[in-house]
């Protein structure tokens, strides 16, 4: 479905009327703005929004959304996301959204003369992304450092229940922006607000428009600084200021109708949809598919896991996410390729055919934003997985990833809120990734007489990290290898990436490199972690942390380096072993050194016991990782025997 929603802070807007401020008054183009070389709000900003207006008007049973934007480009290379515009459109139930009045132009200054370059008609095109979903696209021509780009268009839609979410903060500054929503009095809308940005101008009032009573919400913002994302955020849009209206009632001719829904209502509606419940009802598609070996299994979880593996090995996800099927489950069976709904709904069908108590669980992917459980709507969720209930316990399954396991979903699915659609009711649940992922970094090296190192390196990932590594590798093997070449800038050979130990993923290579040893006064000095040592870490934020700390899963990273030194050398100085942890053992670290003959082994472990922490925990992370960086900087000194 087209609409989106997520967990928000709800505020009531008091009635403020600033009659001196004029909304929806697009400013004339100012030639002097082409001469600007930097933003006055943030000097190093690559671009800034000079003016933005999003106005929504319900008239004659249609929603008209008018968009006008004018953006100054200071650095083209760092502003690429603003040079391509995409307008999402939806078609369904015999009705559709359409774009009109699309105009787009690039302004440049040449010898004090304004040069305009229009986006021509043949540069605008519409593409089908998924079933019922289309995107109108265009790219600005002749953009340079110093250009101004400007575009405007109108979208007409018959879908009035849930308007698109409008974001009011960006990664670039905004000089002025406004949001307007005018609707007839016989409609009742709730406003879902998120974030901390407060408008300078606001109106929330009744007024006469088009010969009838209207309500108007108008918000104006000036000199908005860029939103600053922090490390370890799943989706920064969960915290960016936004507004979204949702229809809650109508009152035509004194006939009141409530549009307020419950998740039970959503569950009932989904059962009626051909591309959701209609697919699940086609039970014949799941008959005579599973082997007798699977069907005869008695333990529900083990049986479900076998069915998961069958679907994973037989069908391939096409990369498209959706709550609804595209071409349908019959097409999935024939082609062996399908979207996320087709694969996971078929997984549910097969599990049910095997006699298991399995229900769909719907949610938002991380990129979609957190599902707002306070505002049930069928247009909110965009993902579905299978949920097995056994002896009062829930087990989640997702067959879109080849590496997923019972209760180990792909990272995109761990987004806090979810709705379990049982036979007789809908149940609100919160899902987190409690399964620990591990990364093992192993180096087995030999120090040669010429102070070069040669050896073997292995990077092995488990659980969630293995899912990510495998998917990234399959998506583009050349780019995956390139990542290692950029990270480890010395020469290596016999590079290999492969599945090991069933559901683990490993990359390995052999190396021969210099540059890790200093010779001082006949002594050899080096860091025993070699190229696994990092001088910096990512918990380096100097400003106060504003948002929670989010990881993909609880995790442990283990580094183990074993070095064989030449027979004619001995150890003079060795690093000191050390362990430390937080009081609640949320973070545990160890650095252990051991020697045996002419070998030294250094093994480090950093363990994080949760996939999320409150922002107040950030100083502890920073302090510990500062200590880790210092501790792992210890050196070994060798002298000749």
C-alpha positions in Angstrom: 0.0 0.0 0.0 1.1 3.6 -0.5 0.9 5.1 2.9 3.5 5.2 5.7 3.4 5.8 9.4 5.4 5.4 12.6 5.7 5.9 16.3 5.4 9.6 17.1 5.0 12.1 19.8 1.5 13.6 19.7 1.0 17.2 20.3 -2.1 19.3 20.2 -1.6 22.5 18.2 -3.0 25.5 19.9 -4.7 28.2 17.9 -2.1 30.7 16.8 -2.9 33.2 14.1 -0.1 35.4 12.7 -2.0 37.5 10.2 1.2 39.3 9.2 2.8 36.2 7.8 1.7 35.1 4.3 1.7 31.4 3.5 2.0 30.0 0.0 3.5 33.2 -1.4 6.3 31.9 -3.5 9.2 34.4 -3.6 10.4 35.8 -6.9 13.7 34.5 -8.1 16.6 36.6 -6.7 19.6 36.8 -9.0 21.8 37.8 -6.1 21.4 34.3 -4.6 23.4 32.9 -7.5 26.4 34.8 -6.2 26.2 33.3 -2.7 29.2 31.1 -1.9 28.2 29.6 1.4 25.3 29.2 3.8 24.8 31.7 6.5 23.3 28.9 8.7 26.1 26.4 8.3 29.1 27.6 6.4 30.3 24.2 5.2 26.9 23.0 4.0 27.1 21.6 0.4 23.6 23.0 -0.3 20.7 24.7 1.4 17.0 24.9 0.8 16.1 28.6 0.1 12.4 28.0 0.0 10.1 25.0 0.4 6.4 24.8 0.4 4.2 21.7 0.8 0.5 22.6 0.7 -2.3 20.1 0.9 -5.9 20.9 -0.1 -8.9 18.7 -0.1 -11.4 19.9 -2.7 -14.1 18.1 -4.7 -13.3 14.8 -3.1 -9.6 15.0 -4.1 -6.4 15.8 -2.3 -4.3 18.3 -4.2 -0.7 18.5 -2.9 1.4 21.3 -4.3 5.1 21.2 -4.0 7.5 24.1 -4.6 11.3 23.9 -3.8 14.2 26.1 -4.5 17.7 24.8 -3.5 21.1 26.5 -3.7 24.0 24.1 -4.6 27.3 25.0 -3.1 29.1 21.7 -3.8 27.6 19.6 -6.5 29.6 16.5 -5.7 28.3 16.4 -2.1 24.7 17.3 -3.1 23.9 14.6 -5.5 20.8 13.4 -3.7 19.1 16.7 -4.4 19.8 16.6 -8.1 17.5 13.7 -8.8 13.8 14.0 -7.8 11.4 11.1 -7.3 7.7 11.5 -6.9 6.0 8.4 -5.5 2.6 7.5 -7.0 0.0 4.9 -6.2 -2.7 3.1 -8.2 -5.3 0.8 -6.7 -8.9 -0.2 -6.7 -9.5 1.4 -10.1 -8.2 4.8 -8.9 -4.8 6.4 -9.2 -2.6 9.4 -8.3 -1.2 11.6 -11.1 1.2 14.5 -11.4 0.4 17.8 -13.2 2.2 21.1 -13.7 5.7 19.7 -13.3 8.3 22.3 -14.0 12.0 22.1 -13.2 14.8 24.4 -14.0 18.5 25.0 -13.2 19.8 28.6 -12.8 23.4 29.5 -13.4 25.2 32.8 -13.6 27.4 33.5 -16.7 29.1 36.9 -17.0 26.5 38.4 -14.7 23.7 36.9 -16.9 21.2 34.4 -15.6 21.2 31.2 -17.7 18.3 28.8 -17.3 18.3 25.2 -18.2 14.9 23.5 -18.2 14.2 19.8 -17.5 12.9 18.8 -20.9 9.8 16.6 -21.4 11.9 13.6 -22.6 14.0 13.8 -19.4 10.9 13.1 -17.2 9.9 9.5 -17.0 7.7 7.2 -14.9 8.7 3.8 -13.7 6.9 0.9 -12.0 8.6 -0.1 -8.8 6.2 -2.6 -7.4 2.6 -3.7 -7.9 0.5 -0.5 -7.6 3.6 1.7 -7.0 5.1 4.0 -9.5 7.7 6.8 -9.4 7.9 9.9 -11.5 11.5 10.8 -11.9 13.6 13.6 -13.4 17.2 14.9 -13.2 18.3 18.5 -13.2 20.6 19.4 -16.2 23.7 21.6 -16.2 24.2 21.8 -12.4 27.4 23.3 -11.2 28.8 24.6 -8.0 26.8 27.8 -7.3 23.7 26.7 -9.3 20.1 27.1 -8.0 17.7 24.3 -8.8 13.9 24.9 -8.6 10.9 22.6 -9.2 7.2 22.6 -8.7 4.4 20.1 -9.3 1.0 19.0 -8.1 -0.1 15.5 -7.1 -3.8 14.7 -7.2 -5.0 11.7 -5.3 -8.4 10.2 -4.3 -6.8 8.6 -1.3 -7.7 10.8 1.7 -7.4 8.6 4.7 -3.6 8.8 5.4 -1.5 11.5 3.9 2.1 11.1 3.1 4.5 12.0 5.9 6.3 15.3 5.3 9.8 15.7 6.7 10.8 19.1 8.0 14.5 18.6 8.7 17.2 17.6 6.3 21.0 17.1 6.2 21.3 20.6 4.8 20.0 23.9 6.3 16.7 25.5 5.4 16.2 29.2 5.1 12.4 29.0 5.0 9.9 26.1 4.7 6.2 25.8 5.2 3.6 23.1 5.6 -0.1 23.7 4.8 -3.2 21.5 5.1 -6.6 22.9 4.3 -9.6 20.6 4.5 -13.5 21.0 4.7 -15.0 21.1 8.1 -16.9 17.8 7.6 -13.6 15.9 7.7 -11.8 15.2 11.0 -8.1 14.7 11.0 -5.5 13.8 13.6 -2.0 15.3 13.2 0.9 12.9 14.0 3.9 15.0 14.9 7.4 13.7 15.5 10.6 15.5 16.5 11.6 18.7 18.3 11.6 21.4 15.7 9.1 24.2 16.6 7.5 26.5 14.0 8.1 30.2 14.0 4.7 30.8 12.4 1.6 28.7 12.9 -2.1 28.8 12.3 -4.7 26.3 13.3 -8.1 27.7 12.7 -11.5 27.5 11.0 -12.1 29.8 8.0 -14.2 30.3 4.9 -12.6 28.9 1.7 -14.2 28.1 -1.6 -17.6 29.0 -0.2 -17.6 26.6 2.7 -16.2 26.1 6.1 -12.6 24.8 6.2 -10.0 24.0 8.8 -6.5 25.1 8.2 -3.2 24.0 9.6 -0.2 26.1 8.6 3.3 25.9 9.9 6.3 28.1 8.9 9.9 27.5 9.8 12.9 29.8 9.4 16.7 29.2 9.6 16.5 25.5 10.3 19.9 24.0 10.9 20.7 20.6 9.3 19.7 17.5 11.2 22.9 15.9 12.5 22.8 12.1 12.4 24.8 10.2 15.0 26.7 7.0 14.7 24.8 3.9 15.7 21.4 4.9 14.6 19.3 2.4 12.7 17.3 5.1 10.9 17.8 8.8 11.5 14.3 9.5 10.1 12.9 8.0 13.3 14.0 11.2 15.0 13.6 13.9 12.2 10.8 16.3 12.7 7.8 15.4 10.5 4.0 15.8 10.3 1.4 13.5 9.0 -2.4 13.9 9.0 -4.7 10.9 9.4 -8.5 10.9 8.8 -10.4 9.8 11.9 -14.0 10.8 11.0 -16.4 12.4 8.5 -19.7 14.2 9.2 -21.7 14.6 6.0 -25.3 15.9 6.4 -25.2 15.2 10.1 -24.2 11.6 9.5 -21.1 10.8 11.5 -18.7 8.1 10.4 -15.7 7.1 12.4 -12.5 6.0 10.6 -10.8 5.1 13.8 -9.6 1.5 13.4 -8.0 -1.1 15.6 -5.4 -3.7 14.7 -8.2 -6.2 14.8 -9.9 -4.2 12.0 -6.6 -4.2 10.0 -6.4 -8.0 10.5 -9.9 -8.5 9.2 -9.3 -6.3 6.2 -6.0 -8.0 5.3 -7.9 -11.3 5.3 -10.1 -9.9 2.5 -7.3 -8.6 0.4 -6.6 -10.9 -2.6 -2.8 -10.1 -2.4 -2.6 -11.1 1.3 -5.4 -13.2 2.8 -6.6 -14.3 -0.6 -3.1 -15.8 -1.2 -3.1 -17.6 2.1 -6.5 -19.1 1.3 -5.1 -20.9 -1.7 -4.2 -24.0 0.3 -3.9 -26.3 -2.7 -0.6 -24.5 -3.6 1.0 -25.9 -0.5 -0.3 -29.5 -0.9 2.1 -32.4 -1.8 5.1 -30.0 -1.7 6.9 -31.1 1.5 8.6 -34.4 1.9 7.2 -37.1 4.2 10.4 -36.8 6.3 9.4 -33.3 7.1 5.7 -34.0 7.6 6.5 -36.8 10.0 8.6 -34.7 12.4 7.0 -34.3 15.8 8.7 -31.3 17.3 7.1 -28.1 16.0 10.2 -25.9 16.1 12.4 -28.5 14.3 9.7 -29.1 11.7 9.3 -25.3 11.1 13.1 -25.0 10.8 13.2 -27.8 8.1 10.4 -26.0 6.2 12.3 -22.7 6.5 15.4 -24.4 5.0 13.3 -25.9 2.2 11.9 -22.5 1.2 15.4 -20.9 1.5 17.0 -23.4 -0.8 14.1 -23.5 -3.3 13.0 -19.9 -3.7 15.0 -16.6 -4.1 14.0 -13.2 -2.9 14.0 -10.6 -5.7 14.9 -7.7 -3.4 11.5 -6.1 -3.3 9.9 -5.5 0.1 6.2 -5.4 0.5 3.3 -6.4 2.7 1.4 -7.6 -0.3 2.2 -10.1 -3.1 3.2 -8.8 -6.5 2.6 -11.4 -9.2 1.3 -13.9 -6.6 2.4 -17.1 -4.9 1.6 -19.2 -8.0 4.1 -17.1 -9.9 6.7 -17.6 -7.1 6.2 -21.4 -7.4 6.6 -21.3 -11.2 9.6 -18.9 -11.4 11.2 -19.7 -8.0 11.6 -15.9 -7.5 9.3 -13.5 -5.6 9.0 -10.5 -3.4 9.2 -10.7 0.4 5.4 -11.2 0.9 5.3 -14.0 -1.6 8.1 -15.9 0.0 7.0 -15.5 3.6 3.3 -16.0 3.0 4.1 -19.2 1.2 6.3 -20.1 4.1 3.3 -19.7 6.3 1.1 -21.8 4.0 3.6 -24.6 4.0 4.0 -24.5 7.8 0.2 -24.6 8.2 -0.1 -27.5 5.7 2.4 -29.3 8.0 0.0 -28.8 11.0 1.9 -26.0 12.7 0.2 -23.1 14.5 1.6 -20.3 12.4 0.4 -16.7 11.9 1.5 -13.7 9.9 3.4 -11.0 11.8 3.4 -7.6 10.1 5.8 -4.8 10.8 7.8 -2.0 9.2 11.3 -2.5 7.8 14.0 -0.3 9.4 14.1 1.9 6.3 10.4 2.5 6.6 10.5 3.9 10.2 9.1 2.5 13.4 5.5 1.2 13.1 3.1 3.5 15.0 1.0 1.1 17.0 -1.2 4.0 18.3 -2.6 4.6 14.8 -3.7 1.3 13.2 -4.0 1.4 9.5 -3.6 -1.1 6.7 -1.3 1.3 4.8 1.3 1.4 7.6 3.2 -1.9 7.7 5.3 -3.0 4.7 6.7 -6.4 5.7 5.4 -9.8 6.9 7.2 -12.8 8.5 6.0 -16.1 9.9 5.4 -16.6 13.6 5.2 -20.1 15.1 3.4 -20.4 18.5 4.5 -23.5 20.5 3.9 -24.0 24.2 3.3 -20.3 24.8 6.5 -19.3 23.0 6.8 -17.4 19.7 9.4 -18.2 17.0 9.9 -15.9 14.1 10.9 -17.1 10.6 11.9 -15.1 7.4 12.9 -17.1 4.3 14.0 -14.0 2.2 17.6 -14.5 3.6 19.5 -17.7 3.0 21.2 -17.4 6.4 18.2 -16.6 8.6 17.3 -19.0 11.5 14.4 -19.4 13.9 14.2 -16.1 15.8 17.0 -14.7 13.7 15.5 -12.4 11.1 17.4 -10.2 8.6 18.4 -6.9 10.2 15.8 -5.0 8.2 13.0 -6.7 10.1 14.2 -5.7 13.6 12.3 -2.5 14.1 10.8 -2.7 17.5 7.0 -2.8 17.0 5.1 -5.6 15.2 1.5 -6.9 15.0 0.8 -10.7 15.2 -2.4 -11.5 13.2 -3.9 -14.5 15.0 -7.0 -16.2 13.9 -9.3 -14.4 16.3 -7.3 -11.3 17.3 -4.4 -9.0 16.6 -1.6 -8.8 19.2 0.9 -6.0 19.6 4.4 -7.2 20.2 7.9 -5.7 20.5 10.7 -7.6 18.7 14.4 -7.1 19.4 17.4 -9.1 18.2 18.6 -11.0 21.3 20.8 -13.4 19.4 24.5 -12.6 19.8 26.5 -12.2 16.5 30.2 -12.7 16.5 33.1 -11.6 14.3 36.3 -13.6 14.5 39.4 -11.9 13.1 42.3 -14.4 13.0 45.9 -13.7 11.9 48.6 -16.4 11.8 51.8 -14.6 10.9 55.6 -15.1 10.7 58.1 -12.4 11.2 61.0 -12.8 8.7 64.6 -11.8 9.1 64.1 -8.9 6.7 61.3 -7.6 9.1 58.5 -8.4 6.7 55.4 -10.3 7.8 53.8 -13.2 5.9 50.8 -15.2 6.9 47.1 -15.9 6.6 44.1 -13.8 7.7 40.5 -15.0 8.3 37.4 -12.9 8.9 34.5 -15.0 10.0 31.0 -13.8 10.8 28.1 -15.5 12.5 24.3 -14.9 12.9 23.2 -11.4 11.9 26.7 -10.4 10.8 26.8 -13.5 8.5 23.4 -12.5 7.0 24.8 -9.1 6.1 28.1 -10.4 4.8 26.6 -13.1 2.7 23.9 -10.8 1.2 26.5 -8.1 0.5 28.8 -10.7 -1.2 26.0 -12.1 -3.4 24.8 -8.7 -4.4 28.2 -7.7 -5.8 31.3 -9.9 -5.4 33.7 -7.4 -7.0 32.6 -4.6 -4.6 32.9 -7.0 -1.7 36.5 -7.8 -2.5 37.2 -4.1 -3.2 36.1 -3.4 0.4 38.9 -5.6 1.7 41.4 -4.0 -0.6 40.5 -0.6 0.6 40.6 -1.6 4.3 43.9 -3.6 4.0 46.2 -1.6 1.7 49.0 -4.1 1.5 49.4 -6.9 -1.1 47.5 -10.1 -0.5 46.6 -13.1 -2.6 44.5 -16.3 -2.5 41.5 -14.2 -1.6 38.4 -16.3 -0.9 34.9 -15.6 0.4 32.8 -18.7 1.3 30.1 -20.2 3.5 31.6 -22.2 6.4 30.2 -24.1 9.3 26.7 -24.1 7.7 25.4 -20.6 8.4 28.7 -18.7 8.9 30.5 -16.6 6.3 34.2 -16.2 6.0 36.7 -14.2 3.9 40.4 -15.2 3.9 43.6 -14.3 2.2 47.4 -14.7 2.4 49.6 -11.7 2.8 53.2 -10.6 2.7 53.9 -7.1 3.9 56.3 -4.7 5.5 55.8 -1.5 7.3 54.8 -2.9 10.7 58.3 -3.1 12.3 60.5 -0.3 13.5 64.2 -1.0 14.0 65.7 1.0 16.9 69.2 0.3 18.2 69.3 -3.3 17.1 65.8 -3.9 18.5 62.7 -4.7 16.6 59.5 -3.0 17.8 56.0 -3.7 16.5 52.3 -3.8 17.5 51.4 -7.5 17.9 47.9 -6.9 16.5 49.5 -5.8 13.2 46.9 -4.6 10.8 44.0 -5.3 13.2 45.0 -2.4 15.4 42.8 0.7 14.9 44.1 4.1 16.2 40.5 5.5 16.2 37.1 4.3 17.1 33.5 5.3 16.2 32.5 6.5 19.7 34.2 9.8 19.2 31.2 12.2 19.4 32.2 15.3 21.3 28.7 16.8 21.6 26.2 15.4 24.1 24.5 12.3 22.7 20.9 13.1 21.7 19.5 9.7 20.6 19.6 6.1 21.7 22.5 3.8 20.7 21.4 1.1 18.3 23.2 -2.0 17.1 22.1 -4.7 14.7 22.4 -7.3 17.5 24.2 -8.0 20.7 27.8 -8.8 19.5 31.3 -10.0 20.3 34.3 -9.1 18.2 37.3 -11.4 18.8 40.8 -10.6 17.4 43.4 -13.3 17.7 46.9 -12.8 16.3 49.7 -15.4 16.6 53.2 -14.4 15.5 56.2 -16.6 15.1 59.5 -14.6 15.5 62.9 -15.6 14.1 64.8 -18.2 16.2 67.7 -15.8 16.8 65.4 -13.2 18.6 63.8 -13.2 22.0 61.1 -11.1 23.7 62.4 -8.2 25.7 59.1 -6.4 26.5 55.6 -7.7 26.2 52.2 -6.0 26.4 50.3 -6.2 29.7 47.1 -8.3 29.8 44.0 -6.5 31.1 40.2 -6.9 31.5 37.5 -4.4 32.3 33.8 -4.1 32.1 30.9 -1.9 33.1 29.1 -2.5 36.4 26.1 -4.1 34.7 28.4 -6.0 32.3 26.7 -4.3 29.3 30.2 -3.9 27.9 33.0 -6.4 28.7 36.5 -6.2 27.3 39.7 -8.4 27.6 43.2 -8.1 26.2 45.2 -11.3 26.8 48.9 -11.9 26.0 50.7 -15.2 26.1 54.0 -16.6 24.7 55.2 -20.1 24.0 58.7 -20.5 22.8 59.2 -18.1 19.9 55.5 -17.5 19.5 53.3 -14.7 20.9 49.5 -14.7 20.9 47.4 -11.7 21.5 43.6 -12.2 21.9 41.2 -9.4 22.4 37.4 -9.5 22.9 34.8 -6.8 23.1 31.4 -7.9 24.0 28.2 -5.8 23.9 25.2 -7.6 25.5 22.2 -5.7 23.9 21.1 -4.4 20.5 20.2 -1.0 22.0 21.2 1.3 24.9 19.8 4.6 26.2 21.7 7.7 25.2 22.9 8.1 28.8 25.2 5.1 28.2 27.3 6.9 25.5 29.9 8.3 27.9 30.6 4.7 29.1 31.1 3.5 25.6 33.4 6.4 24.8 35.4 5.9 27.9 35.8 2.2 27.4 36.7 2.4 23.7 39.2 5.2 24.5 40.8 2.7 26.9 40.6 -0.1 24.3 42.4 2.0 21.7 45.1 2.9 24.2 45.5 -0.7 25.4 45.6 -2.2 21.9 48.4 0.3 21.1 50.9 -1.6 23.3 54.1 -2.8 21.6 56.4 -5.8 21.5 60.2 -5.4 21.7 62.5 -8.1 20.4 66.2 -8.3 20.8 68.7 -10.7 19.4 69.7 -13.6 21.6 
